[in-house]
Amino acid sequence: MTALQRIGILGTGLIGGSIGLRARSKGLRVAGCDASPAALARARERGCIDDECTREQLYASCDLVVLAMPPRAVVEELRALGRDRAHGNAAILDVASVKAPVAEAARGVESFVGTHPMAGNEGSGAGAADGDLFEGRTWAYVPAPSGIATQRALTLIALMGANAVEVDPESHDAAVALTSHLPQIFATLFARRLRDAAPAGAQALYGPVARELLRIGTAAPEFWDDVLAMNAKNIAREARRFADALERFGSNVHEG
């Protein structure tokens, strides 16, 4: 594996902050950049980063830069990198949960590795960061044209304690529409249903599955807006199939 000494994190929220915590615990130097000064200060306070840098400084000084912003912002950043090509020798990876639109935006950025860690929690921001968040979890990746960039990405994934799984962008997006995005939608709708229609005293009767769905259903809506828009075709297909199955189930139960 290719050694890493200094990594940069562009976007110091939950995932970026968790990567920073773990990397620092493994002896790496971590630089951070965020559009929100408050978010950057919180990441520094939590110990997620060592240094605060500008975007340009990250690419100039780091072996690897993690794009840990919302999916639309990742696409915009990759398009900018493709235009100005001012990213030095740094390998670049993202952590967005959609890969086909990201791969399209990254055409011409040979040092880019598209990735998706299958991990998270209901929190947001560096305050919810957890250095063990990725331990034992799958971390999908799309190899870069550059072998060095791919090796640096795999080194980071290993340092996170995750299990690297190679994917292609289109198959990844079709799969996670069912395995990740649809469950989140269901949890969100279930939480809304309970909030709007649960009878008095129902909270005392929540079972463990209901409590887990409520926990998941509180995830940041602005993040999911991007995912829904960027993986719309796959998500719509799976949502319709699930809705049809629920309708059939309801009819069967009603008819005995």
N, C-alpha and C positions, 0 to 999 in steps of 0.2 A: 504494500500500500504506500502511496505517496504521503510523505510527512506534511503536516500542517503546523504552522507556528502562530499565525495571526489570521483571524477571520473577521469579516465585517457583517453586520446585520442592519439591513435597511428595512425598518419597521419593527419597533421594539414592544410589540404587544405580547399576547399569551404565547404564541408559538416562537416568535423571535426571542422573547425573553427566556423561554425554557431552553432553547438552543444555547443561548449565551450562558445561562447558569451551568449547564452540563459541560460546555466547552471549557469554561474557566476552571471547573472542578477537575478537568483532565489536563490542566497546565497550559491551555492555549490563551493567548492574548485576544481579547474581544473588543472591537470598535463598534460603536452604534451610531445610527443616524435615524432621525424620525422627523416627519413634518410637524409633529406636535412637540414643542419644547417641554410641556408638562409630562408627556409620555416618556420622553428621553430622560428627564430628571428622575422619574419614578424607576426606570430601568437601572439607572446608576445607583439609586438608593437601595434597590433590591439586590444589587450585586450581579446583575445580568451582563453588564459591560464594564470594561476598564476605562475606555476613552470615548469621548464624544467627538465625532468627525463630521465633516461635510460629505455629501454624496461623492464628490470628486476625490476626496482624500481616501474614502473607503476603497475605491477601485485602484487607486495608485499604490496603496500601502498593504493590501491584504492578499493572502494566497487564495482566499475564497470569499465570495460575497453572497449572503443569503438574502433573497428578496422575500421578505415576510410581511408583505402588504396585502390588502384585499385583492382578489383576482383581477379586477379591472385596472388597478394601479400597477400590478405586475405587467400586464399587457402593455400599458403606456410606457413603462420603464424599458421594456425590451425593445419596443419600437424606437425609443430614443437612443438606446445603445446601438441598434442597427444602423441608425443614421450617422451618429457621431463617432462610433467605434472607439470611444475614449475610455476603455475599461482596462487598459494595461494588460498585464499577464494574469489577472485574477480569473479563476474559475467562477462561474455564476450558477446558482441554483435557486429555484423558487420552491414554495411549499403549498401552492394553491391546490384545491381539491378538484379542479378541472384542468385537463392537460391539452386537449386538441386546440382550443383557441390560443393557449399559451405557446404551444409549439409553432403555430402559424406565425405569431408575432415575433418569435425568436429566429426566424429564418435569417441567415447571415451572421448570427452571433454564434460562432463555432465553439466557444468555450462555455455555452449554456447547457445545463443539465436540468431537465424538467423533473421535479420530484413531488411526492405527496406522502407525508407521514400520516399513517392511519391512527391518529391519536389526538386528544383534545380533552377539554372539560367545559363545564358550563360557564366558567369565568371569562373575563376579558381583561386585557392589559397586563403589564408586567407584574401587577399585584397578584395575579393568579398564576404566575409562572411556576413551573415545577421542573427541577432538574432531572427527575426520574420519569417525566411524562412519556418518553418514547421507549422506555425499557421493555424489551421483549415484543414490541409492536412491529407490524409490517411497515416498511417505508418503500413505496413504489418509486421507480426512477426510469426515465427515458434517456438512454445513453446519448452523449454529445458527439458531434463529429470529431472533437478533440479527445484523444485517449487520456491525456493528462488531466483534463477537466473531469472526465468520468471517474478517474481514479481518486481525485481529490474529493469528489462528492461521496464516493463509496467509503473513503476514510472517515469523513464526517459522520455518515450514517452509522458506521461501526462504533465511533466514539459516543454516539447517542445511545448505544445499547440496542439499536433497532435491527431488524432483519431486512436486508435489501432484496427487493423483488423487481426484476426487469419487466417493463410493460411497454406496449405501444399506446400512443395517446388516445386513439379512437376506441380501442377495446377497453382501456381504463375508464373512459368517461361513460361508456355503456354499462360497465359493471357497477361503478359506484353510484350511478343513478338508482340502482336497486338496493345495493348493500349499505349505502351511507346517506344519500340524499333523500330517498323515499322514507326511511325510518325517521329522519329529522322532521320531515313534513308531517308525518303521522303524529309524532310527539307534540309538535307545535299545535296542530289542530285539536288533539286530545286535550291539551292543557287549556286551550281556548274554550272547548266544550265544557270542561269542568268549571271554569271561571264563570261562564255565562249561564249554565243550566243546572249545576249541581244543587240538590235540595239542601235545606238547612241540616246541619249535623253530618253531612256526607264526609267531611274531612277525617273524622274519626274512623271511618270505614275504608280508607284508602288501603289497598293491598300493596305489596312490594313492587309489582309491575307498574301500578299507577304512580307510585312515588318516583320511580325511575323515569317514567315518561314525563312527569312534571319537571324533574330536574333537567332532562335533556331539552325539553320544550322552552326553556328560558334562554337558549343560546342567542347571541347577538343578531338581531334581524338584519342589520346592514350588511353583515357578512353573507347571509343567505340570499339577499337580493341579488348579489353578483353571481352566486352559484346558480340560482334559478334561471337567470338570464343567459348565462354562458353555456349551460348544459340543458337548455330548454327542451329540445327534441327528445332526448333520452328520458328526462324526468317526466315529461308529459305522457310518453308511452307507458312507463311503469305506473304512473298514477292512475291512468285510465284502466289498466289491467287490474290494479288493486281495487279500484272502485267497483269494477264489474264483479270481482270475486266477492266483495262485501255485499253487493246487491243480491247476488245469487244466494249467499249464505243467509241473509235476512229473509229472503223469500222462502227458502227451505225451512228455516226455523218457524216462520209464521204458519206454514202449511203442515207442520208436524212431521 
